[in-house]
Every structure is written in structure tokens, then in C-alpha cells.
Amino acid sequence: MEGSGVLGIVHDLAKDAKVPPEMMNKHIGKLQESVGLLSGSMQDLSHKKLQDLSNQAENPSDFVAKFKDANSHGVSNLVPMMEILHGICRDDRTKALFSKSKRPPPIMSAANESSYRALKEKLLQQVGPLSVLDNQNAPQRSKRLFPDRPYMTLDYLCDDLMIKGNFGPLGKIPVVSQESAIIEDLLYCFIGIEGSHIKPIKNASTGQVDLKLDPSMDPSLRELVQRIAPLCQHYSTIVQFAEDWFQQGSGRVNQALSGALYQVIKDYYIFVTQLESQLRQHELTLNKLWFYIQPTLSTMAMVAELCRNCETMGARGGKTLSLLHQLVTCQTGNENCKAVAEFLVKAAAKPYFEILSRWIHRGMISDSGKDFFVEDNEVIDRTILPLEYSDDYWERRYTLRMDQIPAFLHSSSDMILRTGKYLNVIQQCDKSIRWPESVDEVQYMANPDQYTPLLEKAHAFASKTLLDLLVKDRDLIGHLRSVKHYFLLDQGDFIVQFMDLCEKELLQNVNKVEPARLESLLELAQRTSAANTDPYKDNVGVELLPYDLIFQMCKILSIDTDSEMDFKTPSNASDLTGLEAFAFGYDVQWPISLVLNRKSLACYQMLLRQLFYCKHVERLLSSVWISTKVFKCYPTDQYSQYAASFALRQKMLNFLQNLEYYMTFEVLEPNWEAMIAKIRSGKIANVDQVLEIHSDFLSTCLNDCMLSSPQLLTTVRKLLGVCVEFASFMEVVAQSCDELDTFHDEVAKFDLRFNSVLFSLLDRIAQMGRENYNERIMNILHRLDFNGFYTQALDQFGCTP
């Protein structure tokens, strides 16, 4: 708003209100000083002036709210207007003149019609046309390329203003002349323009355009026009779809389809032009027109049906391509329709295949329109592995959107997903990789089998490259071997060194254990044992877990049956000893973490905790043997009194050593060698197979080591608990040899407890072997019962292994 424009308006307002000239000049002078200096800025408008204005308003809060709203919208010259208003409010004479009568505001009461119009024109010149008011009567369309310009469309304008006009005097002219006028109207209607005798009406229920015919039209001609009318409806449907889905946010596939539809519409316009040429030469009749439009009518009907299906299903991306592919396969008898369908699907598929090509050749997704069926769910950084055992970065990062898979790629969707995932890992890990300079172009083909060679070629390259990266460049087998050393107790001298150094520390309550001290002792054990030659020994650390082994097993295996819910309650962390909470950790980097992920390391920790505790109990029983050697110096009659305890100790040692031998030499070692042999065999084609082999190895080991059944694991832990209590009892006895009568009773109780729990374990093992046809787990039964001793005892309890 220019300053002169504001001055002129104020001058007219003052003149209409009959303000004296000297007073008017006074206020206009103040306005002249402020206009141009402030230019709408709020810097020189004091808070006191605003407060004065609001105090004098009838509704102060309403005044302040309107002022803030005007200021937020950047109303021009708001500050000068506030200045002049403030000056008027402080001048009693001016206020008296404005409030002299109780009539409406001076501008409405004193201004005659001509002055009002002149003032309105001045205001319009300053603030611009009232575009919002002007557009209130415009036809409303939910979606258009130019929503603010509703008349900028190729479709019919079916508003009330357009259809209220009267029909032309068609019934007063001969039938021959009627036909010529009707043909001309139809040609206009073919391209979205209403005629004089044929007018479009929007059907509120279906959203389609119906044609309203002149009531005076000849019946025979009306019949022909009604047959031709569907072409206009098909045209309207296609144009609506093209304009609605061409705008941003519709997806690149739908935008490309809209662009192709505009090409179809262009060819359609050429056809209408040819018809018009015949009309100008007086060679076109309604019957000829009906004959000429037959191929175009079938084609437009097909395309319109496609548009309606896409609209109804809300199709985009792969779903749109599936509809187009179905359209192509169904057009077997009409070559013209088939050619149009193939043109549409190829045009719509072009941006989709650009995304696909980038994914299978570079492992990158550039899908701003959310059209592709592979979705990138990068919710966490790749260096931060998920905390829950059931989650896996490799599985979570990229997933399939089943509703966006085109029908012609459905059988290859898994291969496409893996190909891109492999390349994405390579992108993140090896920036120096040399990509193929030329790649095969991917384009639409009606036969899904034609995609197979191209996709297999890309998949083979990605699989081999990533497998080489993992196995050769990043030494996957070396990492697995290092994990075996520490988690599966592969190196005996290291574990002996470590337990000698840390046993006293670990026997304390877990809250009293110092992790830093354990880390130092771990490093010392590594440096003084064969583990010193391990290149990845620095990846190993110490972890103190806040739950026991049974709870960890249930958490990993997600056991949810009613009979096993009792085992899922976590033990109180404050009741755990350092030995019960101890486990190794392994710091693994990407992409080795694909194989050694959090869940895999948790499975290794379970095996370690079981083996480590068995080793600890074995050391306790061995120390009992050392401490009770003093009994050999006793006379024969006294020494014989300890025979029962010696036999029980040996029975416990025999159980422990056979259990450890079974787990290490009959389960872990054979399965480990089989896993490494498979990885090195050269038959592995991709990383997913490596993951599957590694997962099968861990599952087999957990199952055969009795760590996948809460009942079996609890029974084994009870047996180990009995052994620990017996060892503690014997240590006390070795220090004080009194109360031999009590000693015999206590040993007998330990023997009964051990036998009963062992019988229960053997019975459960026998039952599992029969139910699951697990021959390997039966080996522990034969080892412990090699002479049939326990079989006879079990028969006495009414059980048969």
C-alpha cells in the first residue's frame, strides 16, 4: 500500500465525517511523518499507545486479538494506521465529531452511492481484488493440477451457471438440419465442451458425467446420441484421473501414467479433428459417426475402466502396475486396445524400473513417491544393534511391502530383496568396490519369466561380492574361531588360567564384583595362555548379566506355553553371584555383525554359562578330593567310614565329566566342523545361506546340550546345585572330623537327592529321545548308564528310559 493511497482514504473519511480542515491537516501531517518511515514495522509503535487504544475499545481483548492477527499476516502500513487512530482517540474534538450522532459509521451514512463506489475502487486499488470472495462461487474440485484455477481443465465444467441456459430451438428445424447440429454438438462434447443441445451434468452418486439432451430432439436421433454418449463419459473419466494424479504426492508411477494418458488424449483429439474435417465437408452423418468411433470407443472404455479401478482401489506404485499388467494380459482379441495397454504400462513402469535398477545394481533406494515394494526402515543406526533378542537389524532394515509388488515380479520379489540388501551392505563397508560399468536395462515385459536371467545375474554378482567381503576381506571364519575359543571353551589352558585368577572374585554377590578388575584379569589370562595368538582377542570383554541362565534361555527362545511360564520370571539380580551372572561379550563390527548378531551372541553366552558352571562345579569336586586325602592317614576302621562320601563324590565327578564330554566332543565339536566345512565348501551362493547355516548350528547345539527345554535345564541345574552343596559340606568336614554319626546321615541324604534328580533327568532324556527321534541326546543316557545300573533303579521307581 502506497502512502499516498492511505492519505487519500483518510482524507475522504475525514471529509465524509465533516472534520474541520485544520484538524484533518493535523492528523494527515502525523500520518505523512509515519508513512514511509515505519513501513509496517513495529519498532516505533510503543506498547503504551497500543494499551491506550485497547483501553478505549469496546472490547479490549477483541481489539488486541485482531491487532495480533493483522500483524502476523503482515498487513501493510499497520503501524501508520495505528498511529493515526491513536491520535484521533486522544483528540476530543475529533471523537466528538465521529460520535455526534447515533447513526451508522460516517462512511456508510454520509457517503452517497457514487462516493461509496469511488472509495471502494480506491480500496481495491490498494489491497488488490477480493480473490477469496470472487472464488466462493467457483466450482469446487477435490483434486486438480491447478486447484486455484478451476476453469483450467480439459474436463467439463458442470456447475450450475453452465447448465441453467436454455436449449437451442432444435425441435423447430427439420430432422436433417437437426442431425448436423447434433453432430457439431457431439464433437464439442467429445473434447469436454458443452453444446447448445447437449449439456453435461455431474452425477452426484457416481461422480460420472451424464449428458442432458434437448427434449425436442428427434427420437431416432436421440437413440443414436445415447449410444454415442458413453464416449464423452469415458473421456471425462480419463481426464479427471490424469489431472488428479498428475500432481505431486501421487507417486511417480501414477504421475507417469497420467503423462501417458495425456498422450492418449492427444491422439484422441486428432481423431476428433478428423471427424470435424469430415463434418465441414458435409460427409459425416450420425450413422457414420457411430461407425467411425467404434475402435476409439472400445479403447476409451478400456482406459476409463482402468482409471476407475485405480481410483477405487487407491492404487499406486506396484499395485497400479499390477492393474496395468492384468489389462495387457486380458486384451487378446483387440490389437488396438492391447497396443494402448502396452503403451500405458511401459510408460508407467519406466520410473518404477529406474528405482528397481538402482536397487539391484547399487543397493540404494530412491523412492520419493513410496512406489517401490522394498521399504527402507532405517529406524536405528547400523552401528547400534537392537537390544531385544527377537530383533535383527538385517531383517528389520529392509522389508517387503506385499501390496506394492507388481504381479509380474511377485515370484522374484525375494531375490530382488536379497540382491539389494547385499549391495547395500557392500556400499556401507567397502567404498572402493568397483561396480560394473554397464548394466542391463530393466524394462517392462509381459512374461514374468523374462525377468529371471537379468535378476539372477544381478543377484549372483551381489551374492559373490558380499560373500567374498565377509569370508575373505573381513575374515568371518577367523571371528567364528575366536568366538569358539572363548564361548565354547576351546582353549583349555586359557579357561584354567582365567578361573584360577577370577574364581574368588566371581564367588561374591554380583553387586560386589568389580567389572574393571575382571577385565584386567581376563587380559592377564589371555597374555599368559595360548589365547595370546588370537588376532581378535581384544574383541572379548566381560559382561555381568542381570538374570540367570534359565531366564535368558526363555527370553531368547520366546517360550510362551502355559507349562513353561514359571521359568520366565527373572530372578532377583541382587541374589545372583558373580559366577551365575558372568558371561563373555564380543565386540563385533559391521558387517560381521550380520552373522554374529546380538541373538547369536546370546546363544553363545548360554552355552558358555552352562559349560563355565560345569567347570566350576568340577573344580569344587576336585578340591574335595584334594582336601579329603588327609583321611588316608586314619586307621582303617575310621577311614572306611568315609567310603560312602568318596563313592558319592566319584559318582558326581563321573556325571559331570560325562556331561562335559558329551557337550564338547559329541555336540559342539562335530557341529562346528560341519558348519565350517559347509562355509568353505564353495557351494554357498549367498550370505543368507551362511546365516542359515550358522543359525542351524546354534539351534542344534542348544537343543542337544539340553538348553532348549526349561525342564531339562532346570533338572541339570538342580543336579549341579546338589554337587555344590555336597562339596561345601565336605570342605567343612575336612576341617573338622567330629560328629561322624551325623556325617553318615548327611551323606546318605545327598546320595538320595542326587540319585532322585539324576533318575528324573535320565527319564526326561529318554522321553525326549523317543518323542523327537533325537539319537544324539540318547548318547548321554548310554554314557551315564553304561552298565545298566540306573535302568534297574529306574525300574524300581516304575520308569523305563
DAKA-V459434 format. One record per backbone hydrogen bond with DSSP energy under -1.0 kcal/mol. CO is the residue of the C=O (numbers start at 1). NH is the residue of the N-H. If there is no record, write none. Layout:
co = (CO & CO)
nh = (NH & NH)
//
This chain:
co = (2 & 3 & 4 & 5 & 6 & 7 & 8 & 9 & 10 & 11 & 12 & 13 & 14 & 15 & 20 & 21 & 22 & 23 & 24 & 25 & 26 & 27 & 28 & 29 & 30 & 31 & 34 & 38 & 46 & 47 & 48 & 49 & 50 & 51 & 52 & 59 & 60 & 61 & 62 & 63 & 64 & 65 & 66 & 67 & 68 & 69 & 70 & 71 & 75 & 77 & 78 & 79 & 80 & 81 & 82 & 83 & 84 & 85 & 86 & 91 & 92 & 93 & 94 & 95 & 105 & 105 & 106 & 112 & 113 & 114 & 115 & 116 & 117 & 118 & 119 & 120 & 121 & 122 & 123 & 124 & 129 & 130 & 131 & 133 & 135 & 146 & 149 & 151 & 159 & 168 & 170 & 174 & 175 & 176 & 177 & 178 & 179 & 180 & 181 & 182 & 183 & 184 & 185 & 186 & 188 & 188 & 189 & 196 & 197 & 198 & 199 & 201 & 203 & 208 & 210 & 212 & 214 & 218 & 219 & 220 & 221 & 222 & 223 & 224 & 225 & 228 & 229 & 229 & 230 & 231 & 232 & 233 & 234 & 235 & 236 & 237 & 238 & 239 & 240 & 241 & 247 & 251 & 252 & 253 & 254 & 255 & 256 & 257 & 258 & 259 & 260 & 261 & 262 & 263 & 264 & 265 & 266 & 267 & 268 & 269 & 270 & 271 & 272 & 273 & 274 & 275 & 276 & 277 & 278 & 279 & 285 & 286 & 287 & 288 & 289 & 291 & 293 & 294 & 295 & 296 & 297 & 298 & 299 & 300 & 301 & 302 & 303 & 304 & 305 & 306 & 307 & 308 & 309 & 310 & 316 & 317 & 318 & 319 & 320 & 321 & 322 & 323 & 324 & 325 & 326 & 330 & 334 & 335 & 336 & 337 & 338 & 339 & 340 & 341 & 342 & 343 & 344 & 345 & 349 & 350 & 351 & 352 & 353 & 354 & 355 & 356 & 357 & 358 & 358 & 359 & 367 & 371 & 373 & 375 & 377 & 381 & 388 & 392 & 393 & 397 & 399 & 401 & 402 & 406 & 410 & 412 & 413 & 414 & 415 & 416 & 417 & 418 & 419 & 420 & 421 & 422 & 423 & 424 & 425 & 426 & 430 & 447 & 448 & 451 & 452 & 453 & 454 & 455 & 456 & 457 & 458 & 459 & 460 & 461 & 462 & 463 & 464 & 465 & 466 & 467 & 468 & 468 & 469 & 470 & 475 & 476 & 477 & 478 & 479 & 480 & 481 & 482 & 483 & 484 & 484 & 485 & 491 & 492 & 493 & 494 & 495 & 496 & 497 & 498 & 499 & 502 & 503 & 505 & 506 & 508 & 509 & 514 & 515 & 516 & 517 & 518 & 519 & 520 & 521 & 522 & 523 & 524 & 526 & 529 & 530 & 531 & 534 & 536 & 537 & 539 & 541 & 543 & 548 & 549 & 550 & 551 & 552 & 553 & 554 & 554 & 561 & 565 & 572 & 576 & 577 & 578 & 581 & 583 & 585 & 589 & 591 & 592 & 592 & 595 & 597 & 598 & 599 & 600 & 601 & 602 & 603 & 604 & 605 & 606 & 607 & 608 & 609 & 610 & 611 & 612 & 613 & 614 & 615 & 616 & 617 & 618 & 619 & 620 & 621 & 622 & 623 & 624 & 626 & 628 & 629 & 630 & 631 & 635 & 636 & 639 & 640 & 642 & 643 & 644 & 645 & 646 & 647 & 648 & 649 & 650 & 651 & 652 & 653 & 654 & 655 & 656 & 657 & 658 & 659 & 660 & 661 & 662 & 663 & 664 & 667 & 668 & 669 & 670 & 671 & 672 & 673 & 674 & 675 & 676 & 686 & 687 & 688 & 689 & 690 & 691 & 692 & 693 & 694 & 695 & 696 & 697 & 698 & 699 & 700 & 701 & 702 & 703 & 709 & 710 & 711 & 712 & 713 & 714 & 715 & 716 & 717 & 718 & 719 & 720 & 721 & 722 & 723 & 724 & 725 & 726 & 727 & 728 & 729 & 730 & 731 & 732 & 739 & 740 & 741 & 742 & 743 & 744 & 745 & 746 & 747 & 748 & 749 & 750 & 751 & 752 & 753 & 754 & 755 & 756 & 757 & 758 & 759 & 760 & 761 & 762 & 763 & 764 & 765 & 766 & 767 & 768 & 776 & 778 & 779 & 780 & 781 & 788 & 789 & 790 & 791 & 792 & 793 & 794)
nh = (6 & 7 & 8 & 9 & 10 & 11 & 12 & 13 & 14 & 15 & 16 & 17 & 19 & 18 & 24 & 25 & 26 & 27 & 28 & 29 & 30 & 31 & 32 & 33 & 34 & 35 & 38 & 41 & 50 & 51 & 52 & 53 & 54 & 55 & 56 & 63 & 64 & 65 & 66 & 67 & 68 & 69 & 70 & 71 & 72 & 73 & 75 & 74 & 78 & 81 & 82 & 83 & 84 & 85 & 86 & 87 & 88 & 89 & 90 & 95 & 96 & 97 & 98 & 99 & 108 & 109 & 110 & 116 & 117 & 118 & 119 & 120 & 121 & 122 & 123 & 124 & 125 & 126 & 127 & 128 & 131 & 134 & 135 & 136 & 138 & 149 & 152 & 153 & 163 & 170 & 173 & 178 & 179 & 180 & 181 & 182 & 183 & 184 & 185 & 186 & 187 & 188 & 189 & 190 & 191 & 193 & 192 & 168 & 214 & 195 & 212 & 210 & 207 & 203 & 201 & 199 & 217 & 222 & 223 & 224 & 225 & 226 & 227 & 228 & 229 & 231 & 232 & 233 & 234 & 235 & 236 & 237 & 238 & 239 & 240 & 241 & 242 & 243 & 244 & 245 & 250 & 255 & 256 & 257 & 258 & 259 & 260 & 261 & 262 & 263 & 264 & 265 & 266 & 267 & 268 & 269 & 270 & 271 & 272 & 273 & 274 & 275 & 276 & 277 & 278 & 279 & 280 & 281 & 283 & 282 & 289 & 290 & 291 & 292 & 293 & 294 & 297 & 298 & 299 & 300 & 301 & 302 & 303 & 304 & 305 & 306 & 307 & 308 & 309 & 310 & 311 & 312 & 313 & 315 & 319 & 321 & 322 & 323 & 324 & 325 & 326 & 327 & 328 & 329 & 330 & 332 & 338 & 339 & 340 & 341 & 342 & 343 & 344 & 345 & 346 & 347 & 348 & 349 & 353 & 354 & 355 & 356 & 357 & 358 & 359 & 360 & 361 & 362 & 364 & 363 & 370 & 318 & 401 & 399 & 379 & 384 & 391 & 396 & 397 & 377 & 375 & 404 & 405 & 409 & 413 & 416 & 417 & 418 & 419 & 420 & 421 & 422 & 423 & 424 & 425 & 426 & 427 & 428 & 429 & 430 & 433 & 450 & 451 & 455 & 456 & 457 & 458 & 459 & 460 & 461 & 462 & 463 & 464 & 465 & 466 & 467 & 468 & 469 & 470 & 471 & 472 & 473 & 474 & 476 & 479 & 480 & 481 & 482 & 483 & 484 & 485 & 486 & 487 & 488 & 490 & 491 & 495 & 496 & 497 & 498 & 499 & 500 & 501 & 502 & 503 & 506 & 507 & 508 & 579 & 578 & 512 & 518 & 519 & 520 & 521 & 522 & 523 & 524 & 525 & 526 & 527 & 528 & 529 & 532 & 533 & 534 & 537 & 539 & 540 & 587 & 585 & 583 & 552 & 553 & 554 & 555 & 556 & 557 & 558 & 559 & 564 & 568 & 575 & 510 & 581 & 582 & 545 & 543 & 541 & 593 & 594 & 595 & 596 & 597 & 601 & 602 & 603 & 604 & 605 & 606 & 607 & 608 & 609 & 610 & 611 & 612 & 613 & 614 & 615 & 616 & 617 & 618 & 619 & 620 & 621 & 622 & 623 & 624 & 625 & 626 & 627 & 628 & 629 & 631 & 632 & 633 & 634 & 639 & 640 & 642 & 643 & 646 & 647 & 648 & 649 & 650 & 651 & 652 & 653 & 654 & 655 & 656 & 657 & 658 & 659 & 660 & 661 & 662 & 663 & 664 & 665 & 666 & 668 & 669 & 671 & 672 & 673 & 674 & 675 & 676 & 677 & 678 & 679 & 680 & 690 & 691 & 692 & 693 & 694 & 695 & 696 & 697 & 698 & 699 & 700 & 701 & 702 & 703 & 704 & 705 & 707 & 706 & 713 & 714 & 715 & 716 & 717 & 718 & 719 & 720 & 721 & 722 & 723 & 724 & 725 & 726 & 727 & 728 & 729 & 730 & 731 & 732 & 733 & 734 & 735 & 736 & 743 & 744 & 745 & 746 & 747 & 748 & 749 & 750 & 751 & 752 & 753 & 754 & 755 & 756 & 757 & 758 & 759 & 760 & 761 & 762 & 763 & 764 & 765 & 766 & 767 & 768 & 769 & 770 & 771 & 772 & 779 & 782 & 783 & 784 & 785 & 792 & 793 & 794 & 795 & 796 & 797 & 799)
//
